[in-house]
Amino acid sequence: MDIGMLWFDSSEGRDLESKLDRAVQHYRMKHNALPNMCYVNPFMLPNGDLTLAGVRVRGSNTVLPHHFWLGVEDEVRQRPAA
């Protein structure tokens, strides 16, 4: 994924799924499309990568805590699962 939308949510009252849902809804309104990939800081994924509501969520040390980097990743360019 080369291009995406950066979303910040540090609210303590929401879980990861709620935060991601808000980010996905904003992305949809802004781009009239749904993302299929989201990168977050690994501390947000204590049990490793996962999929929520059709969006793959992966940890990346290049993403700051409480940030969500959402976008569309081409199937051809996906990195293999670990």
N, C-alpha and C positions, 0 to 999 in steps of 0.2 A: 504494500500500500504506500504510494508516494504522496498522495494528497488526501487530506481528511479535515475534520473539524475537531478543534480542541475544546473540551468542556471541563469546567472546574466545579466540584461539589465536595465541600468539606463538612457538610452538615452531619452531626453526630446521631440524629434521630432516624436516619434512613439506612437501610441495608444496601449492599452492593446492587442487588436487583432493582430496587427502587431508584437508585441514582442512575443506573444504566437506562432504565425505562424513560426517565426524564430527558436524558441526553439523546436517546433515540428519537423521542417525539420532537425535540427541537431540531434535530438533524432533518427529520422528515418534513417539517414545516419549512425549513430553510432551503432544502435541496429538492423537495418533491420526490424523494427516493428514500429507501431504507438502507442503512449500513448493514454489512454482514461481518464486519471485523471491528474489534475495539481492543486497543492496547492500554494497559494500566500498569502502574508500578507493582512489582511482584509482592509487596507487602499487603496489597489488597486481595491477593489470591493465596491464602495460606495453604489451600489444598491443591494448588496447581491450576492450570488452564481449564476453562469450562465453556459451555455454551448456554446462553440465556436468551430465550425468546428468538431463536434463530441467529443470534449474534455470537460469533466466536470471541471469547475474551481471553487474551493472552498477556502474560507479564512481560514487561520490557523495562530494563534499567534506565532507558533513555527517557521514560515518561516520569514526570515528577509525581510525588504522592498527591492523591485526591484529584488527579487529572485523568481525563478519558480522551483518547485519541481515536475517533470514530471515522470510518470510511468504508469504501467498497474495495475489497481485494479480489483481483481476478483469480479464478480457480487455477489457471495455468501457473501463476506465479506464487502460489501458496508455499510456505515453507513446510517441510514434512513434520508430522507430529513427533514429539520427543519420545 
